[in-house]
Amino acid sequence: MRHNFLFTCLICIVATTIISCNENVSDMGVQIQPEGDKILVDTATIYLQTSNIEIPYIYSKPDSFLLGTFFDPEYGTLHADILTQVQPPVDFKFPEGAVADSAVLQLRFRSWFGAKYDPMQVKVYQMNKGKFEYSKSYKSNLEVSDYCDKSILLGERIFSARDVSVADSFRIYIPLSQDFVQKFSKVLNTVYTVENETEFQDFFNGMYITTEFGSASMLYIAGINLQYFFHYTYKYPQSDSIVTVKVAADYPYSNEVRLVNRFERPDQHTILQQINAQQGMNFISSPANFATQISLSLSELRNKTNTNGKKLLFNRTMLTVEIAEPNEGTLPNPLSQSLLLIKSSSDDRFFRTRELPSDTCAILSNYTYRIANDSVYYYYNFDIARLLTTELSKTDNAVENLSFNLVPVALGYDASGNIIEVKSQNTMTATKIKSGQNGKNSMKINVVYSGF
């Protein structure tokens, strides 16, 4: 019995010693590590100030072009017209003895907003003053009078978006004047090549296409083509018969020439006052209408991410922009699919020089959604960790507030799906978002940061 008791006591002593050693080993690193060497990991929330701002212009580089006038009681009036050059057929020689007959301007459109059958009047004028330069970026609020004095009317037509009198009602044919046909006949004796193509633009600057009445329809123009009809004759080889051939030469808009989609917002300032009265929301609307400006206090950011002298690293800094009233799929103002968060000071340069997104200047996000409590929430997410790290690391810390613009954009992709172009949205979109002053869910950034 004594032997068993001593054996049991020995086992208990060994077990206690092993447990004590294990506890000491697990704590050893913490006990040895100096307090100043510990890595700090923490979170912070920064609330933002937001405001609605007017977009006076965008740099016009459209894939499709708006034409018409449309009034929306919430987002205001948009008047859109077009100033465009056309390209001559390169290396084309008219047959000997060709005689001009007529000319037609063809506008092809993909779709329209608003009323199907409300009439619109389109007028086409010759650009008889300034000429576009191919390599220059043009603003969408340019002065028409710098390029056209509206003294040379080439043609006009009244129609509706769904013109039941025309079989192909997605095309508008505007007959051009006989005076134009005769003046344009210089081309019958000229061969334009790649080398002398600019001579054509000197001869014919282009056209100003605008609408004179109608405020209920807006067309998406996908193609512009000036068709110049002519005829020529020749003698049939094996008889004395004279054959007359009637054909047309095409002078289209293409990427080789310049087009500017001009936007005018006559009531923009009045509408801005109306939307500012709507508490808790900001507005983003295109084309060239409204953006949301965001202000971030850098001093508050520094105070809330104080690491007591340790090096600051932002692990994750997420700005979530919540959509207040999703209107995806509705017309005339569908939701903007893509927004660009860009430093306000870089906005003009970014679009003028056709830059691509950078996580130190401009960050892109497409809207997405989540489901919670049987409800669907739409939002945009922007991770601005690197951008803030870059701003705080600058030697000049005199800047108190960092300002961003939230603007709607359209994207271009290559064959592999990579983004190769970001440009201002030139179609009609509208997005309401929860503002920095929203009582229930104010705009904010959630920061995860480290100090080491």
C-alpha positions in Angstrom: 0.0 0.0 0.0 2.8 2.4 0.9 4.5 1.6 -2.4 1.3 2.5 -4.4 0.8 5.7 -2.5 4.4 6.9 -3.2 4.0 6.0 -6.9 0.8 8.0 -7.2 2.4 11.0 -5.6 5.3 10.8 -8.0 3.0 10.8 -11.1 1.2 13.9 -9.7 4.4 15.9 -9.2 5.7 15.1 -12.7 2.4 16.1 -14.3 2.3 19.4 -12.4 5.9 20.2 -13.4 5.1 19.5 -17.1 2.0 21.7 -17.1 4.0 24.5 -15.4 6.7 24.3 -18.0 4.3 24.4 -20.9 2.7 27.6 -19.5 6.0 29.2 -19.0 7.1 28.3 -22.6 3.9 29.7 -24.2 4.3 33.0 -22.3 8.0 33.2 -22.8 8.0 35.3 -26.0 5.5 37.8 -24.6 7.5 38.2 -21.4 10.8 38.6 -23.2 9.5 41.0 -26.0 9.8 44.7 -25.0 6.6 46.6 -24.8 7.6 48.9 -27.7 8.1 46.0 -30.1 4.5 44.8 -30.0 2.6 45.2 -33.2 -0.5 47.3 -32.7 -3.7 46.3 -34.7 -6.8 48.4 -34.3 -9.8 49.8 -36.2 -11.3 53.3 -36.6 -14.4 54.8 -38.2 -14.1 58.2 -40.0 -17.4 60.0 -41.0 -17.3 62.0 -44.1 -18.8 65.3 -45.3 -20.5 65.2 -48.7 -22.1 67.7 -51.1 -23.6 67.9 -54.6 -21.6 69.7 -57.2 -22.3 70.7 -60.8 -20.3 69.1 -63.7 -20.0 71.9 -66.2 -18.6 69.8 -68.9 -17.0 66.4 -69.8 -14.4 65.7 -72.4 -16.3 64.4 -75.4 -15.1 61.0 -76.8 -18.4 59.2 -77.4 -19.1 55.8 -78.8 -22.8 56.8 -79.3 -24.1 60.3 -79.3 -27.2 61.9 -77.8 -29.4 64.1 -79.9 -32.5 65.9 -78.8 -34.0 67.7 -75.7 -35.3 65.9 -72.7 -36.8 67.3 -69.5 -36.7 65.4 -66.3 -38.4 67.1 -63.3 -35.8 65.6 -60.9 -32.6 66.0 -62.9 -33.4 68.9 -65.2 -33.3 69.6 -68.9 -30.6 68.2 -71.2 -30.2 69.6 -74.7 -27.8 67.5 -76.8 -26.5 68.3 -80.2 -23.6 67.2 -82.4 -20.7 68.8 -84.2 -19.0 66.4 -86.5 -16.5 66.0 -89.3 -16.9 63.3 -91.9 -14.3 61.3 -93.7 -13.9 61.2 -97.5 -13.5 57.8 -99.2 -9.7 57.4 -99.4 -8.2 56.6 -102.8 -11.6 56.8 -104.4 -11.7 58.3 -107.9 -15.1 59.3 -109.3 -15.8 58.0 -112.8 -15.0 60.4 -115.7 -17.9 62.6 -116.4 -19.6 62.0 -113.1 -22.5 64.4 -112.4 -23.8 65.2 -108.9 -27.5 64.5 -108.3 -28.4 64.8 -104.6 -27.2 64.3 -101.0 -28.7 62.8 -97.9 -27.5 62.8 -94.3 -28.3 59.5 -92.7 -28.5 59.2 -88.9 -28.7 55.7 -87.5 -29.9 55.4 -83.9 -29.9 52.4 -81.5 -32.7 53.5 -79.1 -34.4 56.5 -77.6 -35.7 57.9 -74.3 -39.1 59.2 -73.7 -42.0 59.6 -76.1 -42.1 57.4 -79.2 -44.3 59.6 -81.4 -43.7 63.2 -80.2 -42.3 65.2 -83.1 -38.7 66.4 -83.2 -37.3 68.9 -85.8 -33.7 68.3 -86.7 -31.7 70.9 -88.5 -28.2 70.5 -90.1 -25.9 73.5 -90.6 -22.5 73.6 -92.2 -19.6 74.3 -89.8 -18.3 77.4 -91.6 -16.0 78.8 -89.0 -13.5 76.9 -86.8 -12.2 73.5 -87.6 -11.6 70.6 -85.2 -8.1 69.3 -84.6 -7.8 65.6 -84.4 -5.4 65.4 -81.5 -7.2 67.9 -79.3 -9.6 67.2 -76.5 -12.8 69.1 -76.7 -15.2 70.0 -73.8 -18.9 69.2 -74.1 -19.9 72.8 -73.4 -18.0 74.4 -76.2 -19.4 77.5 -77.9 -21.2 76.6 -81.1 -20.6 80.1 -82.4 -16.8 79.3 -82.6 -17.5 76.7 -85.3 -20.8 77.6 -86.9 -22.8 80.8 -87.3 -25.9 78.9 -88.5 -25.9 80.9 -91.7 -25.7 77.8 -94.0 -28.7 75.5 -93.5 -27.9 72.2 -95.3 -31.2 70.4 -94.5 -34.0 69.8 -92.0 -36.7 67.3 -91.2 -39.5 66.7 -88.7 -39.9 63.1 -87.5 -40.6 61.0 -84.4 -38.5 58.3 -82.7 -40.8 55.7 -84.2 -41.7 57.2 -87.5 -44.4 54.9 -88.8 -44.1 56.5 -92.3 -40.6 55.0 -92.7 -40.0 51.2 -93.0 -36.5 51.4 -91.5 -37.5 53.7 -88.6 -34.2 53.4 -86.8 -32.7 55.6 -89.5 -33.4 59.2 -90.2 -32.8 60.5 -93.7 -32.4 64.2 -94.1 -32.3 65.5 -97.7 -29.6 68.2 -98.1 -30.0 71.3 -100.2 -29.2 71.5 -103.9 -27.0 74.4 -103.2 -24.9 72.2 -101.0 -24.9 69.5 -103.7 -23.4 71.9 -106.2 -20.8 73.4 -103.8 -19.8 69.9 -102.7 -19.2 68.8 -106.3 -15.6 69.8 -106.0 -15.0 66.3 -104.7 -15.9 64.9 -108.1 -12.6 66.0 -109.5 -10.4 65.2 -106.4 -8.9 62.0 -105.2 -8.2 62.1 -101.4 -5.4 59.9 -100.1 -3.9 59.4 -96.7 -1.4 62.1 -97.5 -3.8 64.8 -98.5 -6.9 63.8 -96.5 -6.7 67.0 -94.4 -7.4 69.0 -97.6 -11.0 67.6 -97.4 -11.4 69.0 -93.9 -10.2 72.4 -95.1 -12.8 72.3 -97.9 -15.7 71.0 -95.7 -15.3 71.6 -92.0 -18.2 69.5 -90.9 -21.8 69.8 -89.7 -23.7 71.0 -86.7 -26.7 68.8 -86.1 -29.3 70.1 -83.6 -33.0 70.0 -82.7 -35.2 73.0 -82.8 -38.3 71.8 -81.0 -39.5 68.8 -78.9 -38.5 68.1 -75.3 -39.8 64.6 -74.8 -37.4 62.4 -76.7 -33.7 61.8 -76.7 -32.0 59.6 -79.4 -28.9 57.5 -79.1 -27.2 58.1 -82.4 -24.9 55.2 -83.4 -23.8 56.3 -86.9 -23.6 59.3 -89.1 -23.1 59.1 -92.9 -23.3 61.7 -95.6 -24.4 60.0 -98.9 -23.5 61.9 -102.1 -25.5 60.6 -105.1 -24.2 61.0 -108.6 -24.5 59.4 -112.1 -22.2 58.8 -115.0 -22.7 57.4 -118.5 -20.7 55.2 -120.7 -21.2 53.6 -124.1 -21.9 49.9 -124.2 -18.9 48.2 -125.9 -20.7 46.2 -128.6 -23.4 48.7 -129.5 -24.2 52.4 -129.6 -26.3 52.2 -126.5 -25.6 54.7 -123.7 -25.8 53.3 -120.2 -26.5 55.6 -117.2 -25.2 54.4 -113.8 -26.6 55.9 -110.6 -24.5 55.3 -107.4 -23.6 57.0 -104.1 -20.3 57.8 -102.4 -20.2 57.6 -98.6 -18.7 60.2 -96.3 -19.1 58.8 -92.8 -18.2 59.8 -89.3 -15.4 57.5 -88.2 -12.6 57.3 -85.6 -10.3 59.0 -88.1 -12.1 62.3 -87.6 -13.5 64.3 -84.7 -17.0 64.5 -83.3 -18.1 66.5 -80.2 -21.4 65.7 -78.4 -22.4 69.1 -77.0 -24.5 69.1 -73.8 -26.4 72.1 -72.5 -28.1 72.2 -69.0 -30.1 75.5 -68.9 -31.7 74.8 -65.5 -28.7 73.1 -63.8 -28.3 75.6 -61.1 -32.0 75.6 -60.2 -32.1 71.8 -60.1 -29.0 71.8 -57.8 -30.9 73.9 -55.3 -33.8 71.5 -55.4 -31.7 68.4 -54.8 -29.7 70.1 -52.1 -33.0 70.4 -50.2 -33.4 66.6 -50.1 -31.7 65.8 -46.8 -29.6 62.7 -46.4 -28.9 62.0 -50.1 -26.4 63.0 -52.8 -26.9 62.8 -56.5 -24.8 61.6 -59.4 -26.2 62.2 -62.9 -24.8 62.1 -66.4 -24.0 63.4 -68.9 -22.3 66.5 -67.5 -24.8 67.1 -64.7 -24.1 66.3 -61.1 -21.3 64.6 -59.1 -20.9 64.0 -55.3 -17.9 65.6 -53.6 -16.5 63.9 -50.5 -14.3 65.6 -47.9 -12.1 63.6 -45.5 -10.5 65.3 -42.5 -6.8 64.2 -42.5 -6.3 65.5 -39.0 -9.2 63.4 -37.7 -7.7 60.4 -39.5 -4.3 61.0 -37.9 -5.8 61.3 -34.5 -8.0 58.2 -34.7 -5.2 56.1 -36.1 -2.5 57.3 -33.6 0.1 54.6 -33.2 2.2 56.3 -30.5 5.2 56.8 -32.7 5.0 53.5 -34.5 5.0 53.3 -38.2 1.4 53.5 -39.5 0.1 50.9 -42.1 -3.4 50.8 -43.4 -4.4 47.2 -43.8 -7.8 47.9 -45.2 -9.7 51.2 -45.6 -13.0 50.6 -47.2 -15.4 53.3 -48.3 -18.8 51.9 -48.9 -21.2 54.1 -50.9 -24.8 52.9 -50.4 -27.4 53.5 -53.1 -30.4 55.2 -51.6 -33.0 54.4 -54.2 -32.0 51.7 -56.7 -33.6 52.3 -60.1 -31.7 49.7 -62.1 -33.3 48.9 -65.4 -35.7 51.9 -65.4 -35.8 54.6 -68.1 -35.0 57.3 -68.8 -32.4 57.3 -66.0 -30.8 53.9 -65.3 -28.4 53.4 -62.5 -24.7 54.2 -63.2 -22.9 50.9 -63.4 -19.5 52.3 -62.7 -18.3 55.1 -60.5 -14.8 56.6 -60.3 -13.6 58.0 -56.9 -11.0 60.5 -57.9 -9.1 63.2 -56.1 -10.8 66.5 -57.0 -7.5 68.2 -57.9 -6.9 65.5 -60.5 -10.3 65.2 -62.1 -9.8 67.5 -65.1 -6.3 66.2 -65.9 -7.4 62.5 -65.6 -10.1 62.7 -68.3 -8.3 65.3 -70.5 -5.2 63.1 -70.8 -7.1 59.8 -70.9 -5.5 58.2 -67.9 -6.3 54.8 -66.3 -7.3 54.2 -62.7 -4.5 54.2 -60.1 -5.0 53.3 -56.4 -3.1 56.5 -55.5 -5.4 58.9 -57.4 -8.5 57.3 -59.0 -10.3 54.1 -57.9 -13.0 52.4 -59.9 -16.0 50.4 -58.6 -19.0 48.7 -60.2 -22.2 48.5 -58.2 -23.0 45.3 -56.4 -25.5 44.1 -53.8 -25.9 42.1 -50.6 -28.9 40.5 -49.1 -29.7 41.1 -45.4 -32.9 40.6 -43.4 -34.7 39.6 -46.6 -33.8 43.0 -48.2 -31.4 43.8 -51.1 -28.9 46.6 -50.6 -27.0 48.1 -53.6 -23.6 49.8 -53.1 -20.2 50.6 -54.5 -17.0 49.6 -52.6 -13.7 51.6 -52.8 -10.6 50.4 -50.9 -8.5 53.6 -50.4 -5.8 52.2 -48.1 -2.9 52.9 -50.5 -4.3 56.3 -51.5 -4.4 57.4 -47.8 -1.0 55.9 -47.0 0.4 57.9 -49.9 -1.3 61.1 -48.8 -0.2 60.8 -45.2 3.4 60.0 -46.2 3.8 63.3 -48.1 6.2 65.8 -46.4 3.7 68.6 -46.9 1.1 67.9 -44.3 -0.5 71.3 -44.5 -3.5 70.0 -46.3 -6.3 69.7 -43.7 -9.0 68.0 -45.9 -8.7 65.6 -48.7 -11.4 66.1 -51.4 -12.7 63.4 -53.8 -15.3 63.4 -56.6 -17.6 60.5 -57.3 -18.3 60.6 -61.0 -20.1 58.2 -63.4 -17.8 56.7 -66.1 -17.9 54.3 -69.1 -15.3 51.7 -69.6 -13.5 50.3 -72.6 -12.1 46.7 -72.6 -9.6 44.8 -74.8 -10.2 41.3 -76.1 -9.0 39.8 -72.8 -11.3 41.8 -70.7 -8.7 44.3 -69.4 -9.8 47.9 -68.9 -8.0 50.0 -71.5 -10.1 53.2 -71.3 -12.1 55.2 -68.7 -14.1 58.1 -69.9 -16.9 60.3 -68.6 -20.3 58.7 -68.9 -22.0 60.4 -71.9 -25.3 58.6 -71.6 -28.2 59.4 -69.3 -27.8 57.8 -65.9 -28.8 58.8 -62.4 -27.8 57.5 -59.0 -29.0 58.6 -55.5 -26.6 57.7 -52.7 -26.7 58.0 -48.9 -24.8 61.2 -47.9 -22.4 62.0 -45.2 -25.3 63.7 -43.4 -27.7 60.8 -43.7 -29.3 60.3 -40.3 -29.6 56.5 -40.5 -26.5 55.5 -42.4 -24.0 58.3 -42.9 -21.2 57.8 -45.4 -18.0 56.7 -43.7 -14.8 54.8 -44.1 -13.9 51.8 -41.9 -10.2 51.6 -41.2 -8.1 48.5 -40.2 -4.6 49.7 -39.4 -1.4 48.5 -37.8 1.5 50.2 -36.0 4.9 48.5 -35.8 
